[in-house]
C-alpha cells in the first residue's frame, strides 16, 4: 500500500461520483477498473475497510441473488455490510465496492468464477460460498474442468478461507476434495450443504457431468434434483456426496412459494477453540504514513488525464471530461495516508456460533426449484458468520433487489415477472416457473410424501394440519407433463431475449439444450422473441413445436395485447440473458412509471406478485398473429453488433497449401452467388426457400406437405452416446432431422445409444455423433473403436453419418485425446494433431461456402486441435467469413465429406440455420431405408424454411 493506492482510491471515488451524478449511470465497474490500472493490488490494499472479514459468493447460477440475500441477513443481524449488489462480479466490481466503502463490519462480495484467481488471493476472505458449476459461455470460460482448476488454485493462495459448497453438485464436491489435499489447507475445513431428500422433479435432458472425475467411471444416482445435482456415487472408486453440515429437509412447494427446514447435521465446527484456530484471517499491519502534497500532486497529474481519456472512451461526453478535471483539481494538494479503517495487527477471529437452533424453518414467496439451494446456501453462510435464523428469514421476507432477478412489475393491467437466464440449467428452471404458474390452477395437489399421485383432502374428514399440508405440492405435480391433457390454460405472454455480446458469449448453441418443448403444454401462451439473436430463438422454438413472433423491445408485447392478440390483464413473463436483461429492465421500469402507459380497464385492483399465486384469468381464444411491424430501433444492447474487421482464415493463411480444389469453390465467394461442385449431381441439389427478407413473421410448417405413400415402418436415426457427447447442444441436430421427417408425414424413430449400450447398424438409416469434454469423449471413443467394422461398413454402403467436433475427429485416422494422439476409426482419411506449440483455441462464428447447399453454411467453431485432410478428401466447406478458421489456420476450409459421411467443426445445432444440409442427409437416409426395407424410394417434399433462412441470412450479413 502506498501513494499509488491513495491516488487510486481518490480517483475511483471521484469517478464514481461523476458517473452517478453527472453521467447518470452506474459506477459499479469503471471506478474499480481505473483503480486497478493505477494500483494492481488495490483489492489487497482496500480490504482493510472490512473490520470482521468477508464472504465471497461464486457459482454459475444464483450469485447475485445469494449475495444480496446474505448481505441483507447480515444487516438484519445488525452488521454493516460492503456489497457489490448490482452483480458487477469481475475484479473491477469487487474493487469498486471496496473503494466506495468507508468502513464496514463485513464484506459480502460476488465474484465471477474465472476471476477468483485474482479476487481470492487479494481479498483473503473468511468464506467462499460455491453455489454450483454448470456449463456456461464455453467460448469464454472453456470446459468446467478449467473453472475447477481456477477455484482450486485460488483457494490454495487463500489458505485460511473456509469453503462452503453445494455437496449435491459433484463438480463442487470435487473442488472440495482437491482443496482438502492442498498441504497449506490441511487443517482448514470445508462446509457442505445439500438437500437430503428427492424433490421429485421432472428431469431435463442436460447434465453437465456424467462421469466420476476421480476414476472416469459413470456416476450413479439415488436421485437427481436437476442437472447433475443430487445424491450421487461412483460404483468403482466410491466417490460420493460428502456428509452434509447443513441440509434442507421436508421441502414443500405450493403456488405461493416454497418452504423447508434447515438442519445442521454436523456441529463439530462449533467447538470454539477449533473454530478460532481454523477460521482466523490474519490481518495486515497498517501504518499511517503521510506523503507530501507536492509528491502526491505530481503523481496525480501524471495519471488523471489518462483516466479521463479512458473514461471518455467508455462514457462519451464533455460532462465526463469536466468531472475528471474536477477530480484532478480536488486531488491536487490532498494528502494520502497508508491506512485501512483503523491500524490493527490482527483481524478478529470468526467463529461458527453454537446455536441451540439445530433445525429451523425457511419459507419464501420466491419462485423456482433452484431457490431451495439458493436459500440453503444463504442460511449456511449466514449462520457461519454469526447471524441467527430469524435474521435470515427477515431478509428473505423483505427481499426485493429490483435488479432483474425475479423482479415484479405492474404494467397497465398486466402482472410482469422478469428474470435472468444465461445457460441451459438456468433457462430450464425459468421455464419451470412459468409452466408452474400457468398450470397451477389445473393441477391436483398432494403432500410432498406422495409421488406421482394426487391426494384429495376435504374439510369433512381432515384435520387442519392435513388441509394445510394438502395445499403444498411437489414440483413433479407442478411440471407441465403432469398437467391434465387437453386443459385450456389461462392466456399469458412469454418474451425471451438472447444477446451474443462479449459478456454473454458469442456462442449461443446452448439454446438447443433448453427444454422449450415444455411450452407446448401452455395452450394459452403467446411467445415472443427478441435480442440480437432472436432469429435463432425463433428457429429453436419452431423445432420445439412452438410458434414465436419476433419483437424489437418489450413494449411490442404490450402493443400486441392492446391490439387484441391476448387479454390486457394477462400475465407477462420476460426472460433475458446478461446484456439483454438491462435494456428490458429499463424499459419495464419506464413503462411502469409512465402514467397510463397502457390501456386500462375502468377498475383494477392491486395485483399480487407473480411470485405468488397464479391469476384466475378465464381462457380466451387467441387472435391472429401480430403482423411484423417495420423495423424499429431497439435499445443499444439489443441491437445488432457490427462485426469486427478481422480477415478470414484464407486471408490470414501463410501457407500456400490448401485442400480446397478450384473445381469445388469459386473465387468470388463474397458475393451472394455460391458455386456448386461439378462432382455433385443435380439430384443432390436442395430446393431453395423463399427470400427470408420478405417472409412474414409466421411459420407454415405446422401444415406441411405430406409425402405420398409414406412408409409403414420408421426411418431409424442412431444418436450415438448422447449421455457423453453433447457438449455444445449438438443433440439439436437429431431433433431437427427427426422433425423434418415428421413434418413430411414420414415416420421416424430416434434410437439413443448410451454408454455400454449396443446398436445393430444394419437396422439404422442415419448415424449422428456429437462432441464432448475430453473425459467423456475418450470413453465414447473406446466403444466406437469396438464398433469400427460396423461403422466402416455402414459408411462404405452409403449410410449417412453426421459427426460434429470430437465425433468428427474420432472418424479420422488419428485424433487427439487427453492422452495425446491416438488411433481413430479410419472412416475419414484425415488426421488431427495439436496446433503446434500454440495453446490458443480456434473459436469464432464462421460461414462456409459448401457444395451441399446453395445458401452459405453458418455455424460456430470451438476447438484446440487442428485437422488435416488427405489430398483425396473433399472439405465440407470453404471459409468465406471475416471470422473463423475451420480445420486449421492454414487450409481455409472446414470439415470433410466422403460418400455420405459429413464431418465438421461447426457445432451446436449445425442444421438449424442450414436446412439444405439437413435435407441432403435425410435424402441419403431415405435411400438407405429404401434399400434396407425394399420399399420404393421416397422423395422429400419441400418445406417452408423461411425462419431458418432468416436466421442464416442475419449471420451472413453480419460476418461475410
N, C-alpha and C positions, 0 to 999 in steps of 0.2 A: 504494500500500500504506500502511496506517496502522492507526489504532485499530480501525476497523470490521473490518479483516481479522483483527486479533488476536482480537476478540470472536467473529467468525465461525468461526475455526479452533478456538477453545476450546469453543464451543457445539457445533460439529459433532463434535468428538472425544468430548465428554461424551455427546452424544446417541447416537453410535454405541455407546458403552459401555452406555448404558441400554437400547438396543434389543436388543443381542446378549445382555446378561447379565441384564436384568430382564424385558423383554418377550419374550425368546427368539425374535426374528425377525431377518431380515437387515437390516443397516443400510447397504444399498448405494445408496439413493437419497435417503431423507428427510434425512440429515445435510447432504448437498450442497444440497438444496432450501432448507433453512433458512439455510445459509450464504450462498447466493446472494441470499436476501432481505435479509440483513444487509449483504452486500457484493457487489453485482452483478459486480464484477471479481475475484471470488475465484479463478477459474481462472488468470487472468493473474498474480495475486499469489502463488499457490501453486506455480507451475511451477518456481520456483527450487529445489525439493527434488530436481529431476532433474538430476544432475550432468553427464550427457553429452547429454541431449536426450530426444526422444520420437518414437514412431511411432504414428500414428492409423490404425486399420483401419475401413473403411467399405464398404458394398455391401449389396445386398438380401439375399443369401443367404450364409451361411458366416462371418459376422462373429465370432461368439463362438468357434467352433472355431479359426479362424485366429488370433484374438487370443491365445487360450490357448496354442496351439502355438508362436507366435512368442515369447511370454513364456518358455515352457519352453526354447526354443532358446537364448535369451539367458542364462538361468540355467545351462544346461548349459555355456555358454562362460565362466562364472564371473562374470557381471554380476549385480548386484542389480536387481530389477525392481519397479516400481509398476504394478499392472494392475487393471482393473475386470473381474475374471474371471467374475462372475455374469451378465454380459450387460446390466447397467444402463447403457444407452448414450445416454441423454439427457444434457444438460449437467450435470444434478444428479448422475448417476452418475459422470461424469468428475471433478466437484468432490469428491465423497465420497472417491474413490480417492486423489486428491492430498492432501486434508486429513488422511486417516488415515495417509499415508506420512510416515515420519520422515526420509526421505532414501533415494535410490536412484540407481543409475547411469543407468538408462533407465526411461522410461515407455512402456508398451505399452497403448494405450487404445482401446477400441472406441467408435465414435460412430455414432449414427443419422445417415443422410444429410441429413435436413432440419435437423439440429442442427449440422451442420458450419459453418453460418454464424455460430454463436456459439463453438463449441469451437476451431475452427482459428485464427481471429484472436487469441483469447485465449491459446492454448497455443503458437502458432508452432512446430509440430513440425518435426523434420528430414524426416520422410517421411509421406506419406499413401498408404496402400495401398488402392486401389479395386478391389474384387473383381469386381463385376458390377452391372448395373442391370436389374432385372426389374419388371414391373408388380406393384404390391403396395399394398394398402389405398388404393384410389383415392379413397375418401371422405375420407381423412385426408391423403394425400400428393399427390393430384392426378396429372396425367399426368407421364410420365417427363421431358418437356421441362422442367417446373418443377424437378424434382430436379437436372437437369443445370445449370440456371441457378444454383441454390443452391451447388453444388460449385464452379463457376467463380468465383463471387463470393467464396467462402471462400478459395480459393487465391490470388485477387487480393489479398486482405487478409492473406495469409500468404505473401509473395512468395518467401521462400527455401525453402519447403517443396518437396521433390522428390516428384513424383507417380510412384508405382509402380502401374501399371494393367494390367488384363486387356485386351490388344490384340485378343483374339479376339471381344470384345464391341464392336460398332460404336458402341454408346452410350457406353461408356467411352473408346473411341478418339476420339470426337467431343469429349469433355471435354478430353482431352489436346491435341487440335488447337486448341481455343478458348483454353485457358490458355497455350499456346505463343505466342499472338498478343497476350497482355496485355503492354503495354510494360514494366511493372516486373518481369516474369518472363522477359524475352527471353534472358537468359543462364542460366536455370535449366533443367536437363534434365528430361525425363520418361523413366521406365524402363518398357519394355514387356515383358510376358511373355505366352506363349501356347503352344498345342500345334501342332506343325508337321506333323502327320500326321492323317489321318482316324481316328477311333476306331470307325468303322463302327457307330454307334449307330442303333437304330430311332428315327425322328423322331416327336416329339409334334406334335400339330396346332398348338400355340400358339407363336408367335414374337412378341416384343414390339416388333420393328421390321422392316418390310419395305422401307422407303424410305430413300434416301440423305438425310441431314439437311443436306447441302450444296446439292444441286440438285433434290431431290424426285423423282428417278428411282427405279425399282425396283432394289433391290440384287440382285446375282448372287453365287452361292457356288460355289467349287471343291468344298467340302464343309462340312457343318454338323455340329457336335457335338451340341448340344441347344439349344432355344430359338433365340436369334439368334446364338449363339456359333459361330465357325468362321472359314474363310478366305473373306472377302467382298471384293467390289469393286463399284464403281459403273461401269457401262458408259458413262455420259455424262460425268461430271466427273473420274473417276479416283480418287475417294476409295476407299481400300482399307486392309486391315490393315497397320499400320505394321511396320517392321523390328523384330525381337524382340531384346532384350538377354538374356532368359532364356527358354529353350524346353524343353518336355517332348518327349522323343523315345523311341521304342521302348516305347510304352505297352503293357503286357500285364496282362490281368485273369485271375484264377482264382477258384475258390470260396473261397480263403483270403485274398483281398485283391487288391492290385494293386502293380505296380512300374513305374518308368520312369526314364529318365536325364534329369537337369537339365543342359542345355547352355548355357554362357554364350556367346551368339552374338556379342556386341559387347563389346570390352574397352576402348573409348575412355575410359569413365568411370574407369578405374583410374589414369589419369595423376594423380599425387599433387598436382601444383600445381593442375590444373584441378579436381580433386575438392575440394581445400581451399577453392578460391575459390567453388565453386558450392554446397557443402553446409554452409558455416558458418552457424550460427544465432547472431545477436547476442544476448548475454546482457543482463542488467539489473544496473545498479549498485544494490547493496543496502546501505543504511546501517543502522546499529544504533542507531536512536533509541529512547529509553526514555521511557515515559509514566508519569505518577504513578499511584499506587494509587487515589487519590481520583477522578481523571479516568476511569480505566478502570472503576471500580466504578459511577460514576454512569451511564455509557453502558450498562454491562452490565445494571443494574437495569431500564433502560427497555425492553430488548429481550427479556430472558429469559422474562418472563411471556407475551409474545406468542408466543414459540417454544413454550412449554409448551402453550398452548391449541391451537396448530396441530398439534403432535404428538398431543395427546389426541384431536383430531378424526380423525386417521388411525389411531391406535392407542389405542382407548379403554382406560381402566382407571386405578385410583388409583396403581398402581405407576409408571406413566409420569409422572404429576404429581410423584411423590416423586423420581424420577430427575432430572426437570428442576429441581426445587428444589435437589437436591444439586449440580447443575452451577452453579446460581446462587450457592450458598454458597461453593463452591470458587473460583468466578470472582472473587468479591469479594476485593480485596486482591492480585490477581495482577498481574503486570507483563508487558506485551507488547513485544516487540522487532520492529522492522521488518526482518525477516531472511528470507533463503532458507536453504538448508542452510549455506552459508558465503558471506560477501561476496565478490563477484568482478565484474570489469568485463567479461569475455567468457566465453562458454561455449566449451568445446574444439571444435576442428574435427572433422568427421566425414568419414572417407574410406571409399570403397568399396575394400576390401582387394584387393591384387593377388595373388591366389592362383594357384598352379600348377594347381589343380583346375578346369579349364575344362569338365569334364564329370564328373558324379558321380551315382551311383545313389540312388534313393529308393524305399523299399518300405514297405508298411503292411498291417495286417490290417483296417483300417477299410473299411467297405463304401461303395459308391456311386461312380458315374462322376464325379460332381462333385468327389470328393476329389482327382482329378488336378489340377484348378485350385486347390483349397484348398492342397494341399501345394506346388504350384509357386509360388503367391503367398508362402507362408511361406518357402520356400527363397530366393526372390529377395530378400525383405525382410531375412531373417537374414544373408545374405551382405553386403548393403549396410551393415548396422550392425556388421559385424565378426565374425560367427560363422563357424565352419568347417563344412564339410559333415557331419562326424561329430557336431557338436553338434545339427544339425537331425535327423539320423537317431535319435540317442539320445532326443530329445524326442518324436519320433513313436512310438518303441518303448514309451516309458513313459507315453504319453498316456492318461489316464483321468480326464476332468474331472468326471464324476459330476454333470453339470448338465442331464441330459435329452437331450443331443445324442449319439446313438449310444451310449446307456448300457445296459449289460448287467445283467440280474438273474437270480437263481435263485429261483423261487417254487415250492415243492414240487418236483416233477419237471420243471417247465416251464422252459425257457430263454426269457427275455423280452428283447426289444430295443425300447428306447424312443427315439424321435427326434422332432424338431421339424419341422413344415412349415407355412408360413404364406402360401403363394401357389402358383399352378399349377405353376411350374417346380420348386419345392422338393418339392411333393407328388408330382409325376410321378417325380422321382428317388427318392423314398422307395418308391413302388410298384415301381420297378425293382429296388430292393434286395430287397424281399420276393419278387418273382417270381423273381429270380435264385437266391435261397437255396432256395426250394421246388422249383424245376425243375432245379437244378444237377445232381442225380444222374441225370437222364434225358436230358441234352443232350450230344451228342458234342462233344469238344474239338478245337481246332486252333490253330495258331500265329497270331500277330497278322498275319502277312503274307498269310494266306489268308482270303478273304472269302466268306461265304455258302456254305461247303463245309466238310465235316469232313475231318480228316486223321488217320488211324489210324497209330499207331506201336507196333510190338511190340518186345519185348526181343530177338527173334531177329535183326532186321535193322536195329536202330537203335543209334546211339551214345548214351552217357549224356546228352550235350548235347541230342540230339534228343528223348530221352524227357522231359527236363526241360522243354524248350520245348513239348512236346505237352500238358503239364499246364496251360498257360495258354491262355485263350480270350479272344477279343474280345467286347465287350458285345453285339454283334448275335446271337451264338450263345447268349448267356445270356438274351436277351429272350424274352418269353412267346410271341411269334409264331413263334419258331423251335422251340418245344417240339414234339416229335412228337405228331401228332394222336392223341387217344384215350388218352394216357398218364394213368394214375391217380396223381396227385400225393400226396405224404405229407400227412396231415392237419395243419392248423395253425389258429390263431385269429388274426384281424386285428381290432384295435379302433381305430376312428377317432373323434377327438374334435374338435368345432368349437364355439368360442365366438364371440360377437359383441360383446364388451365394447369400451370405448373404445380400448384398446391394440390390439385385434385388428382394428378396423374394423367398423362396423355392417353394411357391405355384404358379403355372402358370395356374390355372384354368381360369383365366381371358381371356385367348386367345379365349375361347368359347363365349365371349361377343363381339368379334370383327366381323364386318360385312365383312368378306373375300368374301362373295358371290358377292360383287361389282366387284371383279376381273374377274368374268365371262364375263363382258362386254368388256374386253380388249382381243380381239381375237388374237392380235399380241404379247401378253405378254409372256415372258418366266420367270417362277417363280423358285427361288432357296431359300433354307432354310439352315441356319447354326446356330452355337451356341451349347451350351451344350444340350439344349432340342429341337434340330432340328427335332427329330423324332416326337415329339408331334405336332410341327407346320405342319409337313407333313400330319399327320392324320387329323388335323383340316382343312387343305386346301382340303384334299380329300373329306371330307363331305360337303365342300362348292362347290364341283364340279370343283376344280382346281387342276391340276397336279403340283407337286413341286418336284424338284430334290435336293438331299442332297449335300451340299458342306462343306468343312472344312474351307475355307477362301475366302476372296473377290477375290483373283486372279483367283480362279476357274471359276468365272463368265466370266472374260475376256478370259480365256483359251477356254471357250465354244464358245465365239464369234470367236476366232482365228480358232477354229475347224469347223466353218461354221454353228453353231447352230442358230445364229442370226446375223444380219448385224454388221460389225465392226464400223459403225458410228451410231448405235442405242443408244438411251439414256438409262442410267442405274440409277435406284433408289435403295438406300440402307436404310433400317430402322432397328435400333437396340435398345435394351433396355440398362439399365445402364452399366453393366460391359462389355457387348458385344460391346458397342459403341467405347471404347478406342482402342481396337486392330483393329477394322475395320477402324477407322480414321487413325491410324498409318500406316496401310498397304496402304491405299489410298494415304497418304502423300508420302510414299516411291515410290509408282508406278508413281505418278505424277512427282516426282523429278528425277526419273531414266531416263536417255536418251534413247529414242527409246525402252521403256519398252514393247510396244505392236506393232504389225504390223500396219503400217500406209500407207495410200494412197499416191500417188505421190504429190498431193497438197491438202491442207486443210486450211480452214480459221479459225480464232479465233472464238470459239463458244460464243453465248450469254449464260448468266446464265440460269440454268434450272428453276430458279425462275421467268424467263421471258417467252417469248412465246415458244410454243412447236415447235419442228422441223418439217420440211416438208418431212419426210422420206417416200419414196414410200414403200408400203407394200410388203413384200417378204414372200414366203412360208417358214415355219419353217422346219428345218431339223430334222433328227431323234434325239431322246433324247440322251444327252451326257452319255456315259456309266459311270458307277460308277467306279472311279479310286481306286487304292489301297489307304488305309487309310494313310493320311499324318498328320504330327504333326501340329496342329493348334496353334495359339497364346495361351498363358497360360490361359487367361481369357475365351477363347472359349473351352478349353479342359474340359474333364470330371473331376469333383472333386471327390477325394477319399472320401468315406463315413466315417463319424466319427465312432470311435469304441464305439458304445453305445449298451448296451444289449437290447434285445427286451422286450416287456411288460411282456411276460411269464417269462423271466429270472429275471425281476425286481420284480415280484409279491411276496408278503409276505404271502398272504392268500392261504390256501390250497383249498379254494372253487373255483370251476370253472363250467361254464355252457357248457363246450365243452365235448362231450362224446368221449370215446376212439373208439367207433364204427365208428364215423364220420371222425376222423383225425388220421393219422398215426403219430408215434413218430418221424420218420426220415423226418421231414418237411424241412430240409435244403438241401435236395437233389433235383434233378430235377424230382423226381417221386412224384406225388401228389395223395394221396389215395382218393377213391370215397366212398361216404356214401352208405352202402347197402340199405338204405331206399329209394334211388332214383333208379328208374328202368332204364333199358338200353335205353329206348326211350328218356330219359332226356339228354343223352349224346350229346355233340356238336361235329361236325366233326372238327378235328384238321387241321389247315392250315399248309402249308409247313414251313420248318425251316427258321425263319426270317434271320438267318445269311447268308443264301445262296440265298436270294431273290434279284433279280435285282432291281435297283432303279427306278422302274416304277410301276404303278398300272394297273391291268387288270379289275377293277370293272366298267370301262366305257362300257364294253361289257359283262355284267353279264349273267349267265344262266337265261332264262326266265321260270317262273313257268308255268307248263302245266295247261291249263284250269283256268286261273286266274278269280276271281270273278268279277261281273259287278259293284257291289256297293263297296264303300271303307271300309276298316278297319278304325275304329274311335279311335283315341288317345285323351283323355281328358287331357289337360295341365292345371292343377288347379292353378289359381291365379298367372300367370306369372308376373303380374304387382306388386305383393307383395313378391313372393317367388322366387327370382333369385339372391341371394347374391353372389354365387360363380360360376357363369356360369353354374348353374345346368340345365338350359334350353337346353344346348347342348345335353343332353340325349334324349330329344324329337326329336331333329334334326337327331340324329343317328338312332333312331328307325324308323323314317319316311324314311330316305334314304335307310336303309337296306331292307325295303319293296319295295320301288320304284325300286331299282336296280334289284329286282327279278320280276319286272313286276306286282306287287300286288298293286292295287290302295289303297291309304291311305288318310285320312283327319285328320288334327290336329285341334281340337276344343279348342280354347283358352277360358277358363272360367275365366273372370276377376272379379274384385271386384264388388259385387252387381249383378252379373250375376248368372244364374242357369243352370243346365245341367241335362238331363234325363239319368242316368247311365244305364238304360235298353237298350239304344242305343249306348253304349260305350263298346269298347273291351279292353282298357288298360287305366289305370289312372296313371298320374305322379304327384308327389308332391315334390317340392324343399324346400330349406331353405331360410330364410330371416332375416333381422335385427329384433330386439326384437319388435319394434313398429309394423312393417308390419306383423310379424309372429302372433302377438296377434290378429290383425284384421282378418287375414285369418282364424285363429282358430275358431273365432266366427261363421263364415259362414260354416266352416266344421262341427262344432257341430250341426248346423241346418240340415246338411245332414247326420247325424250319422247313421240313419236307412238305408238310401240308400247305404252308403259306406259299412256298415256291411253286408248287403245282397249281395252286389257285391262281396265282399271278400269270403263270405261263398259259393257263387255259383261258385267259381273258377276263378273269374275275377282277372287278374294280376294287381298288384299295385307296382310301384317302388317309394319309399319315401326316400329322402335324408335329413340328418341333422335335421332341425326343423320339416320337414314333417314326418320324422321317429319318432321323439319324440311325435308328436301330435297323431299318430296312437296308442300310448300306453294307459295304464290305467290312468297314471298321467304324466304330463310333466311340465317343468319349464318355466314359462313366466316371464316377467318383474315384475309381481305382486307376484311371488312365485309359489309354486306347485299348479297346477290346474288340474281338470279332463280332460282326453283325450278322444279319440273316442273309445277306448277299442277294436280296431281291432287286435292289438297285445298284448299279455299278458306280458307286460313289464312296468317298472316304471322308470322315470327319476327324479333324485334328484341332489341337489347341491353336489359338490365334497368336502364334509366335510367342514373344515374351510379354505381349500386352495383356493386361487384366481387364481392359475395357470390354463391356458387353456391346453387342450390336443391337441397339434399341431405338425404335422410332416408328412413326407412321410410314407406310410405304404404298406405292402404287406401281402396278406392273402392266406391261403390255403382254398378254398371254395368248397363245394360239387357241386356247379353249373358250375364249369369249370375245365378242365384238366390242363390248364395253371394257374399259380398263378394270383391272382387278385390284381391289382395295383391301388393305389389312394392316396388321401391326406385327412387328418382329421384336423379339427379346431373347437373345441367345449369346453365349460366350464362346461357343465353338465355331469353327469355320469348316464348311463342307465344300468338297471339290469333286466335280463331275468328270468322269472319263470322257474321252473325245467323242465316243459314240452316243453319249447321253444328251437328251434334249431338256433344257431347263423348263420349268413351269412358266416362267415369265421374265421379262427384262425390266429392270428398274427404270421408271421414267419420271419419278417424283424428285423434288428437290431434297427430300429426306429419304433415308432408308439405305440399306446396304445389300441385303439378300444373302446368298450363300456365304459370301465373304466380302472383303472390302476391295477385291480386285476384279471379279468377273462381271460385275454389274448385272447379275442375274440371280433369281431365286428359284429354289426347288428343282424338281426333276420329274420327267414324265417318261414312263416306259410301258408300252402297251396300254393297259387301262389302270396303271398304278400312278398315283399323283402324290408326291411328297413336297412339303413346303414349310417354310418358317413362319408363314402368315397364320398366327394363332388366333385364339378366341374363336368365335363363330365365323370362320372364313367365308362360309357360304351365305351369310346373312345379307351382305351387300353385293354378292356375286352369284345371282340365281342362275346365270348361264353355266357356271361351273357345276352347280348342284345338278342341273338337268343333264349335263354331259355325263356325270357319274351315274345318274339314275337310268339314262338310256342304256348304258352298258350293263347295269344291274338287271334291267328288264330283258336284255339279250341273253344274259346268262340264265335268267329264270326260264325263258322260253326253251333254251337248250336243255336245262335240267329237268323240266317238267313235261316237255313235249307239246306245250300249248303254242298257238300261233303267236308270232311276235306282236308286242304291244307298243304302239306309238304314244309318245307323250303329247297330250293336248296342251296348248299354250295357257299360261296363267297370266293374270294381271300382276305384273311385278313393279308397278309404279312406285310403291312405297319403298321397296328395296333399292330401286334405281335412283330414287330421290336421295337416299342416304349415300349411295355410291357417288352421285354427282356432287353432293356437298363436299365430300372429301377430295374428289378430283380437282374441283375448283380451288380448294384450299392448298393443295400440295403440288399440283402439276404446273 
